[in-house]
Amino acid sequence: MKNILSSLLALSALAIPALAQTGTTQNPNRLDGYGAPASPAVPVSRPAGETTIDILGGYYQQTGSHGAVEGGRGTQQLTDVSPTIIVNVPLDTVSRLSVNVGSDFYASASTDRIDFALSTPSANDARIHGDFGYSREQKAQGTIWGAGAGVSKEYDYLSFNAAASFAKTSPDGNRQLSLAGQVFLDRVTLITPIELRESYAAGAAARPNKSEYGTDTRQTYNFTATYSQVLGKRLQAAFSTELVSQNGLLSTPFHRVYFRDNTDPNLASTLGDAFSPRVPTAARLEVLPRSRFKYPVSLRLNYYASDLVQVRGFYRFYNDNFGVAAHTLELELPVKVTPFFVLYPFYRYHTQTAADYFAPFARHSVRAPYYTSDYDLAALTAHKAGLGLRYAPVYGIGRFHVPGKNAQGLPRVMRLKSLDLRYAHYQQRGSPIYDVADRADLVADIVTFDLGFAL
C-alpha cells in the first residue's frame, strides 16, 4: 500500500512542470473533451536516486467544419507535432530538480483564414516552452515541498508562470494531502481578421507589422487540493478540487462572429476567395467577459482486481460562471500480459452545456454585450477511446555508454528502461438543440510515445 502512495507523491512532484505546459497556448490542440491540450503522460515509477530522462513525442490531427476563425463555419483542420524532453535530477538524497522543455509545430487551415488567403504566415506556427521545478522531501515529517517557473512563447503569445506545491503523507503511508498553486501571466498580440483592421478599411490590405497590432494581457490563478486515501488492500481513492480565476483578455482576437441583424456591409465579400460562403453583413470580433471563474471537482478510484488486472475510474464535474457545466467519465483497464508488458485500453465520455454567450453561425444579435461562435463553448458530447502499451523489463530494454564517468570512475552508462505507446480517437458531436448544420463535428486522432531513460 505504501508503494501506491509513493506513486502519488511522485505524481505530485511532477505536477508543477506538467501544469505549466498546459492551458496557456491559443493552439486548439484538444483531445480530452474539456479544453486541455493533449499531451502524453510520464510514468511516475522512477527510482528516487537516479537521473531520468523522458523523450516524448506526439502527432495530432483533427478535422471539422465549425472553425471559430470564420464565425462557426469553415475548416477546423489542424496537425500538430509536439516533441518534449523531461529530465529529473536528484541533487542529493532529499531534493530533485526537474526540467521540461519542448515545442509544438502545427499547421492550421483554420487560422489561415484570418487573412482569407492560403499559405499566409497564419497557416503555420511553433510554440516553445520551458518549465523548471525544484522539490525537497522531509522524510521525518512525511512532506514534500516544491516550486517551479516556466515560459511559453508563440508568434502572438507569451506566457510566464510560477508555481508552488506541498504534499503531506500520514505516518502509515495510507493518506495524503497535496496542495498546489500556480500563476500565469500572459501577453497576447491582437491579430485581427483582415477586413476588420483599420488599414483594410483605409484601402491597405497588406498584413501589418506585428508591432502595429497592439497587445493585451491575461492573468490566471490556479489552486488545487487533492486528498488520497488507501481504503483497503485493493482499493484507493483520491478526491480533488480546483479553483481557477482568470482576468483580462479571455476572447480570441481573430475569432469572427456573424449576426442575424447586423446592417453593416461585409467588406470581405470583395476578396473573391473560395472559403465558406460569405454573408452580406459584416462580422465583428469575438467579445467575452474579462473575468472567469472555474471550479471543477473530481474523484479517482483505483481498484486492483487481481495481480494481472487493474481498474482505474475517474469522474469530473466542471462548472464556471460562463454557464458551462460538464460531466466527464473515464475508465482505464491496465492488463499485465507478461510481468513486463502492460496493455491499457481506455475510454472517456464527456458532455457539457453551452456557455451563455455562445450561438452558431449568424445566430447572434448585435445588441448582445458578449458573443462567440467558438465551439469549445458549445453544447456537445464527446467520446475518446484508445489503447496504450508499456514495455518495461527489469533490466531495461538496452544500454549504451555516454560521455563522462560515474562516482566510481567508471564510464557512464545510459539505460533505455521503458517504452510507452498510446493511440486515441476522439469524436465530438453537437447537441440536438441546434440544427444539424450547426452541431459540432470535430474528429481527431493522436499517437504519442515515451522513451524512458535512466542514468
NORMO-V890919 format. One line per field, one symbol per residue. ss: DSSP state (A for helix, B for strand, O for the rest). phi: phi as a letter, one per 20 degrees, with the letter a starting at -180 (. if undefined). burial: 1 if it has 16 or more other ideal C-beta (glycine too) atoms within 10 Angstrom, else 0. Layout:
BEGIN
ss = ???
phi = ???
burial = ???
END
This chain:
BEGIN
ss = OAAAAAAAAAAAAAAAAAAAOOOOOOOOOBOOOOOOBOOOOOOOOOOOOOOBBBBBBBBBBBBOOBOAAAOOOBOOOBBBBOOBBBBBBBOOOOBBBBBBBBBBBBBBOOAAAAOOOOOOAAABBBBBBBBBBBBBBBOOOOBBBBBBBBBBBBOOBBBBBBBBBBBBBOOOOOBBBBBBBBBBBBBBBOOOOAAAOAAAAOOOOOOOOAAAOOBBBBBBBBBBBBBBBBOOOOBBBBBBBBBBBBBBOOOOOOOBBOBOOOOOBOAAAAOOOOOOOOOOBOOBBOBOOOBBBBOOBBBBBBBBOOOOBBBBBBBBBBBBOOOOBBBBBBBBBBBBBBOOBBBBBBBBBBBBOOOOOBOOOOOBOOOOOOBBOOAAAOOBBBBBBBBBBBBOOOOOOBBBBBBBBOOOOOBBBBBBBBBBBBBBBBBBBBOOOOOAAAOOOOBBBBBBBBBBBBO
phi = .ffffffffffffeffffffedndefffeccencnegfbfeegdedgfecfccdddbbccbccrccfffdmncofdfbcbdcfbccddcfebfcccdccccabcdcccffffegdlbfmegffcbcddbbccccccddffemccdbbababcccgdbccdbcbbbbccdfgemecbdccbcbcdddcdeefdggfdeffffeodeffffgfefncbcbcccdccccddbeeafdcccbdcccdccccofdedfdeecdcecedffefffeemedefgfdfdfecfgccgebbccbecbcccdcefbfdccdddbccdcbbeenecbcccccccfcefcgcccdcfbbcdccbeeffdebfgldfdfeffcabceffdefacbcccabcbccbfgeneabbecgocefenegfcedeebcccbccdccdcffffefgfdegbfcbcbccbbdedcc
burial = 00011111111111111111101111111111111011110110010000111111110101011111111111111101010101110000000101111111010111111111100001101010111111101000010101011101110111111010101010001101010111010101101111111001000010110000100001010101010101000001010101010101111111111110010001110010001101101111111100010101010101010000010101010101010101010101010100000101010101111110111111110000011111111111110101010101000110000000000000000111111101010101011001000111110101010101110
END
